[in-house]
């Protein structure tokens, strides 16, 4: 059943009929199924089909217009019907092939054949096998409580947190201020015209104020949505100034490098904001690609490629004052210390980016928009590091760093070359820049600055807070200067109508001093604070067990195995006695130079479709089966084979889809580490982390009993499946997906945490945050189904923060601003369920510097009064109610990878759901100090431990900091489900596609 209805006419239509026809033609000619010689494995070699398909001329499922960012499930009625028929036909053909194999091997049907490969988990997990796992019990796991204190010293603190608060005032009168600024400008420009003409023009302005299609409104929206990014970029410089001011008392000789970095960053901003220059003065080109430095520099992330620069966390809270006049945003701060870039073998940032701009490094040149990247990096690195001072010279004076005129050098030696047409000269210039960096030993200055900042951040003294007054201003350069056009109501130059993003260059962030070039402004403030956390005397100990392992009677291992000879040998050694299903594949087929983009899509599309359908056929008559999915990898972590990456991602998508009805999890094993007992044990611990776990509080005189019988966690996110690069967000199609976790009390001091099910479905984005039936049905089933009957639900979704200042008087749909927290959606979820308690919560991470020695590995901060130090919201709309800290440092070669530790911060919304939710039950469950809150936070803590993905041995058993990374975040399914269409540019969403396939083959009541 297609829940999308008719196709969205604004989106790219998809038509898979040709590739599916070719698959249908190939299946009868091949036999992808066979039994291994020892009868232990069902081998499904689908490359017998893909190898034939990539030789054929197959029509592109989408047009070649290149307008789509993504295209997956936007069918019209005709292509939808054909698609449905072809998917069923492929299922039937594969089923016939498997049935044929079953009968040839003396099995009456597929069910009987499958039964021959199914064992109990204990039989699979035999001590004689190389992949034996003993499912250990871990006693004496401990957590401790933290608190903040007003009158304690820094040396007593365990954690140091640098907090950034950005506030913008007068937001409720911005429309009027913008109108007044325009009125003043109009009167100034038309001072020679008649008063009647001026009044007519001002009347036109009045009519534009509430017109959402006007340039006046468009400019407001740009200021509304983009100003925070500019403020965050400015805050990075302010944080460096904050550190420099506190370092100044030390009179350290390396302080000059920090002062110089600040000076150079400000020079960059001043150069870009020089409004005596025209747009054309910032145009540069290289390799046939052109960028405008002024336009590009407006982005908030432009400094992030620098080796040492502040990093600002995701928003921890957004609040608005009760009178609506002030908007406040809270973030965490940390420093980047020339950290390794994960791509290209994990080289330090400085080395990585220097290699990128080196014309001799051809491997980078294959990347999309490579030459634009070079132009950007060259600009930032020239301003940051161009020099004539060498710290290794005997007469070196560190203060000379502060006298080098980098802007003059840039405009003299760099800009003319890259505004010219001589490509050889440009490459020569880039080589010269690298030579200068090496000749003047720039890396030594970077290392000295890193050591200085390392030492300072480690110091225990608490720094005083500092305020940085700022203003958001709009330059007059964005206004029309032609009097006749102004008289006709054209108040802005063409940039507003042509491309609102280009308006960013006219929005400036500066200090509070007057500026005659600005016609409208908003006052604001940046505040940086040093917050400390201290340990209390409250500790808790408990035991972690796997639960119900002996009851898993149906276990069907699945193996994704590369075909190379070394892996075949290892396969024989490891898996020969473990029955299951093997999907062999050529691990090198997707490497660069092997398949082109068309063949790569054909391969990935076909493998995803046929693996999914094959597993569904095999499992169709089975219930309560556990499928551990093993993947062997020949490639290294730094340089994995592309096909191995694809299979890893696909196996996670397949696992998610299977967990709707069965239990499945996927884990990779690197051949080189199979003899490493610790690595193998941790990998198996991760593989089996999907199984239920039991948590038992240690009995003591002061221990309390659990009062809450059941708690369900609903985790929800979405991934775009169909959308245009420049289309309206409402016109997109998205896949809603997530998981339901059940936490159930077993006895007064024991609870069990387990995955209940996963879900996924495709929806038009305009309906995404109002009434998605898949979420409504899930809550209904968990509420009513016998044996479940949940009443308390933690509803966890992406933080509903938009980075908007809320300036416009004509607001867009407020529902969209809350995403999956929208009041309409919450209303739909609880409709008809009278005693249900839904607690909408969201989370974000920030980073802290920990004390060298900690007493435990896991800490929590539960006291709401203490947490007010994190997000201060006078309107009490956003309340942070819980923080969890993982104190274990990851052992890596690079100290900077473990210099900071993450903190998970939970918050909820109040005063938002009037008439929908009773705030009182949210307060009782999450805010007020009572038994219900204690149980909910305790269960939430156990969930973090449940997602611990290593073997339960040793001393360092701690919470998994982010237990939601399968569903929410940059490394979740929303990223892993994507690969490119034939054009190499448009995203194909395998989760959306396979969800659609499963809805056709197995309607909702069967899945």
Rosetta blueprint (number, residue, H / E / L):
1 X L
2 X L
3 X L
4 X L
5 X L
6 X L
7 X L
8 X L
9 X L
10 X L
11 X L
12 X L
13 X L
14 X L
15 X L
16 X L
17 X H
18 X H
19 X H
20 X H
21 X H
22 X H
23 X H
24 X H
25 X H
26 X H
27 X H
28 X L
29 X L
30 X L
31 X L
32 X L
33 X E
34 X E
35 X E
36 X L
37 X L
38 X L
39 X L
40 X L
41 X E
42 X E
43 X E
44 X E
45 X L
46 X L
47 X H
48 X H
49 X H
50 X H
51 X H
52 X H
53 X H
54 X L
55 X L
56 X L
57 X L
58 X L
59 X L
60 X L
61 X L
62 X L
63 X L
64 X L
65 X L
66 X L
67 X L
68 X E
69 X E
70 X E
71 X L
72 X L
73 X L
74 X L
75 X L
76 X L
77 X H
78 X H
79 X H
80 X H
81 X H
82 X H
83 X H
84 X H
85 X H
86 X H
87 X H
88 X H
89 X H
90 X H
91 X H
92 X H
93 X H
94 X H
95 X H
96 X H
97 X H
98 X H
99 X H
100 X H
101 X H
102 X H
103 X H
104 X H
105 X L
106 X L
107 X L
108 X L
109 X L
110 X H
111 X H
112 X H
113 X H
114 X H
115 X H
116 X L
117 X L
118 X L
119 X E
120 X L
121 X H
122 X H
123 X H
124 X H
125 X L
126 X L
127 X L
128 X L
129 X L
130 X L
131 X L
132 X L
133 X L
134 X L
135 X L
136 X L
137 X L
138 X E
139 X E
140 X E
141 X E
142 X E
143 X E
144 X E
145 X E
146 X E
147 X E
148 X L
149 X L
150 X L
151 X L
152 X L
153 X L
154 X H
155 X H
156 X H
157 X L
158 X L
159 X E
160 X E
161 X E
162 X E
163 X E
164 X E
165 X E
166 X E
167 X E
168 X E
169 X E
170 X L
171 X H
172 X H
173 X H
174 X H
175 X H
176 X H
177 X H
178 X H
179 X H
180 X H
181 X H
182 X H
183 X H
184 X H
185 X H
186 X H
187 X H
188 X H
189 X H
190 X L
191 X L
192 X L
193 X L
194 X L
195 X H
196 X H
197 X H
198 X H
199 X H
200 X H
201 X H
202 X H
203 X H
204 X H
205 X H
206 X H
207 X H
208 X H
209 X L
210 X L
211 X L
212 X L
213 X L
214 X L
215 X H
216 X H
217 X H
218 X H
219 X H
220 X H
221 X H
222 X H
223 X H
224 X H
225 X H
226 X H
227 X H
228 X H
229 X H
230 X H
231 X H
232 X H
233 X H
234 X H
235 X H
236 X H
237 X H
238 X H
239 X H
240 X H
241 X H
242 X H
243 X H
244 X H
245 X H
246 X H
247 X H
248 X H
249 X H
250 X H
251 X L
252 X L
253 X L
254 X L
255 X H
256 X H
257 X H
258 X H
259 X H
260 X H
261 X H
262 X H
263 X H
264 X H
265 X H
266 X H
267 X H
268 X H
269 X H
270 X H
271 X H
272 X H
273 X L
274 X L
275 X L
276 X L
277 X L
278 X L
279 X H
280 X H
281 X H
282 X H
283 X E
284 X E
285 X E
286 X E
287 X L
288 X L
289 X E
290 X E
291 X E
292 X E
293 X H
294 X H
295 X H
296 X H
297 X H
298 X L
299 X L
300 X L
301 X L
302 X H
303 X H
304 X H
305 X H
306 X L
307 X L
308 X E
309 X E
310 X E
311 X E
312 X E
313 X L
314 X L
315 X L
316 X L
317 X E
318 X E
319 X E
320 X E
321 X L
322 X L
323 X L
324 X L
325 X L
326 X E
327 X E
328 X E
329 X E
330 X E
331 X E
332 X E
333 X E
334 X E
335 X E
336 X E
337 X E
338 X L
339 X L
340 X E
341 X L
342 X L
343 X H
344 X H
345 X H
346 X L
347 X L
348 X E
349 X H
350 X H
351 X H
352 X H
353 X H
354 X H
355 X H
356 X H
357 X H
358 X L
359 X L
360 X L
361 X L
362 X L
363 X L
364 X H
365 X H
366 X H
367 X L
368 X L
369 X L
370 X H
371 X H
372 X H
373 X H
374 X H
375 X H
376 X H
377 X H
378 X H
379 X H
380 X H
381 X H
382 X H
383 X H
384 X H
385 X H
386 X L
387 X L
388 X L
389 X L
390 X L
391 X L
392 X L
393 X L
394 X L
395 X L
396 X L
397 X L
398 X H
399 X H
400 X H
401 X H
402 X H
403 X H
404 X L
405 X L
406 X H
407 X H
408 X H
409 X H
410 X H
411 X H
412 X H
413 X H
414 X H
415 X H
416 X H
417 X H
418 X H
419 X L
420 X L
421 X L
422 X L
423 X H
424 X H
425 X H
426 X H
427 X H
428 X H
429 X H
430 X H
431 X H
432 X H
433 X H
434 X H
435 X H
436 X H
437 X H
438 X H
439 X H
440 X L
441 X L
442 X H
443 X H
444 X H
445 X H
446 X H
447 X H
448 X H
449 X H
450 X H
451 X H
452 X H
453 X H
454 X H
455 X H
456 X H
457 X H
458 X H
459 X L
460 X L
461 X L
462 X L
463 X L
464 X L
465 X L
466 X E
467 X E
468 X E
469 X E
470 X E
471 X E
472 X E
473 X E
474 X E
475 X E
476 X H
477 X H
478 X H
479 X E
480 X L
481 X L
482 X L
483 X H
484 X H
485 X H
486 X H
487 X H
488 X L
489 X L
490 X L
491 X L
492 X E
493 X L
494 X H
495 X H
496 X H
497 X H
498 X H
499 X L
500 X H
501 X H
502 X H
503 X H
504 X H
505 X H
506 X H
507 X E
508 X E
509 X E
510 X E
511 X L
512 X L
513 X L
514 X L
515 X L
516 X L
517 X L
518 X E
519 X E
520 X E
521 X E
522 X E
523 X E
524 X E
525 X E
526 X E
527 X E
528 X E
529 X E
530 X E
531 X E
532 X E
533 X E
534 X E
535 X E
536 X E
537 X E
538 X E
539 X E
540 X E
541 X E
542 X E
543 X E
544 X E
545 X E
546 X E
547 X L
548 X L
549 X H
550 X H
551 X H
552 X L
553 X L
554 X L
555 X E
556 X L
557 X E
558 X E
559 X E
560 X E
561 X E
562 X E
563 X L
564 X L
565 X H
566 X H
567 X H
568 X H
569 X H
570 X H
571 X H
572 X H
573 X H
574 X H
575 X H
576 X L
577 X L
578 X L
579 X L
580 X E
581 X E
582 X E
583 X E
584 X E
585 X E
586 X L
587 X L
588 X L
589 X L
590 X L
591 X L
592 X L
593 X L
594 X L
595 X L
596 X L
597 X H
598 X H
599 X H
600 X H
601 X H
602 X H
603 X H
604 X H
605 X H
606 X H
607 X H
608 X H
609 X H
610 X H
611 X H
612 X H
613 X H
614 X H
615 X H
616 X H
617 X H
618 X H
619 X H
620 X L
621 X L
622 X L
623 X L
624 X L
625 X L
626 X E
627 X E
628 X E
629 X E
630 X E
631 X E
632 X E
633 X E
634 X L
635 X L
636 X L
637 X L
638 X L
639 X L
640 X L
641 X L
642 X H
643 X H
644 X H
645 X H
646 X H
647 X H
648 X H
649 X H
650 X H
651 X H
652 X H
653 X H
654 X H
655 X H
656 X H
657 X H
658 X H
659 X L
660 X L
661 X L
662 X L
663 X E
664 X E
665 X E
666 X E
667 X E
668 X E
669 X E
670 X E
671 X H
672 X H
673 X H
674 X L
675 X L
676 X L
677 X H
678 X H
679 X H
680 X H
681 X H
682 X H
683 X H
684 X H
685 X H
686 X H
687 X H
688 X H
689 X H
690 X H
691 X L
692 X L
693 X E
694 X E
695 X E
696 X E
697 X E
698 X L
699 X L
700 X L
701 X L
702 X L
703 X L
704 X L
705 X L
706 X L
707 X L
708 X L
709 X L
710 X E
711 X E
712 X E
713 X E
714 X E
715 X E
716 X E
717 X E
718 X E
719 X E
720 X E
721 X E
722 X E
723 X E
724 X E
725 X L
726 X L
727 X L
728 X L
729 X H
730 X H
731 X H
732 X L
733 X E
734 X E
735 X E
736 X E
737 X E
738 X E
739 X E
740 X E
741 X E
742 X E
743 X E
744 X E
745 X E
746 X E
747 X E
748 X L
749 X L
750 X E
751 X E
752 X E
753 X E
754 X E
755 X E
756 X E
757 X E
758 X E
759 X E
760 X E
761 X E
762 X E
763 X E
764 X E
765 X H
766 X H
767 X H
768 X L
769 X L
770 X L
771 X L
772 X L
773 X H
774 X H
775 X H
776 X H
777 X H
778 X H
779 X H
780 X H
781 X H
782 X H
783 X H
784 X H
785 X L
786 X L
787 X L
788 X L
789 X L
790 X L
791 X L
792 X E
793 X E
794 X E
795 X E
796 X E
797 X L
798 X L
799 X L
800 X L
801 X L
802 X L
803 X L
804 X L
805 X L
806 X L
807 X L
808 X L
809 X L
810 X L
811 X L
812 X L
813 X L
814 X H
815 X H
816 X H
817 X H
818 X L
819 X H
820 X H
821 X H
822 X L
823 X H
824 X H
825 X H
826 X H
827 X H
828 X H
829 X H
830 X H
831 X L
832 X L
833 X L
834 X L
835 X L
836 X L
837 X E
838 X E
839 X E
840 X E
841 X E
842 X E
843 X E
844 X E
845 X E
846 X E
847 X E
848 X E
849 X E
850 X E
851 X L
852 X L
853 X L
854 X L
855 X L
856 X L
857 X L
858 X E
859 X E
860 X E
861 X E
862 X L
863 X L
864 X H
865 X H
866 X H
867 X H
868 X L
869 X L
870 X L
871 X L
872 X L
873 X L
874 X L
875 X L
876 X L
877 X L
878 X E
879 X E
880 X E
881 X E
882 X E
883 X E
884 X E
885 X E
886 X E
887 X L
888 X L
889 X L
890 X L
891 X L
892 X L
893 X L
894 X L
895 X H
896 X H
897 X H
898 X H
899 X L
900 X L
901 X E
902 X E
903 X E
904 X E
905 X E
906 X E
907 X E
908 X E
909 X E
910 X L
911 X L
912 X L
913 X L
914 X L
915 X L
916 X L
917 X L
918 X L
919 X H
920 X H
921 X H
922 X H
923 X H
924 X H
925 X H
926 X H
927 X H
928 X L
929 X L
930 X L
931 X H
932 X H
933 X H
934 X H
935 X H
936 X H
937 X H
938 X H
939 X H
940 X H
941 X H
942 X H
943 X H
944 X H
945 X H
946 X H
947 X L
948 X L
949 X L
950 X L
951 X L
952 X L
953 X L
954 X L
955 X L
956 X L
957 X L
958 X L
959 X L
960 X L
961 X L
962 X L
963 X L
964 X L
965 X L
966 X L
967 X L
968 X L
969 X L
970 X L
971 X L
972 X L
973 X H
974 X H
975 X H
976 X H
977 X L
978 X E
979 X E
980 X E
981 X L
982 X L
983 X L
984 X L
985 X L
986 X L
987 X E
988 X E
989 X E
990 X H
991 X H
992 X H
993 X H
994 X H
995 X H
996 X H
997 X H
998 X H
999 X H
1000 X H
1001 X H
1002 X L
1003 X L
1004 X L
1005 X L
1006 X L
1007 X L
